[in-house]
């Protein structure tokens, strides 16, 4: 059962445009992480958000954790072809249980030059 | 410094066979986790080991087993392979075990298993 729903599943936009990817759940998470995965590679951690309402910026990427710690968003400003990849959100359960990270299905992002 | 290394990178097996996948964590990391990523899906948690003990297990059948060695490397074993076991198997290492709320995982490139 997927507890994290990501939307959209696929997104293809032109270089220079802005975009937002969403990660939603009915469950509360103690922290939420965003990863980017390229073909033939493992996911690479972009950011971890821990506090409800937290906003983190990584160059042109802005990550937000919902106030209730059930959802998150990733906003990319002025997208570039190098941003192309599979973006995954992953939550750690509240309470710190030993059940690993719960991943969403991911958003496949293609930035056309 | 070397990252998380996994072997083999690709392998093909037939139904009913057994497979062993290997993982070497980042030096100094004591926790290893295994994830299965089926095509088109996000990774799904299989096991976590910390200090050579199993600390977590996902919703996978008993055909899946793992262990962690004194040098913190790990093996994932899958018996009686099914077609549905075809996937990318990812190993991730971290400093801490699961109880750290902001545990940072570093993933390897994975082992691509195809079951025919």
Interface residues (C-beta under 8 A of the other chain):
Chain A: X2 X4 X6 X30 X31 X33 X35 X40 X41 X42 X43 X44 X45 X48 X50 X88 X90 X92 X96 X97 X98 X99 X100 X101 X102 X103 X104 X105 X106
Chain B: X4 X33 X35 X40 X41 X42 X43 X44 X45 X46 X48 X55 X56 X58 X90 X92 X97 X98 X99 X100 X101 X102 X103 X104 X105 X106 X107 X108 X109 X110
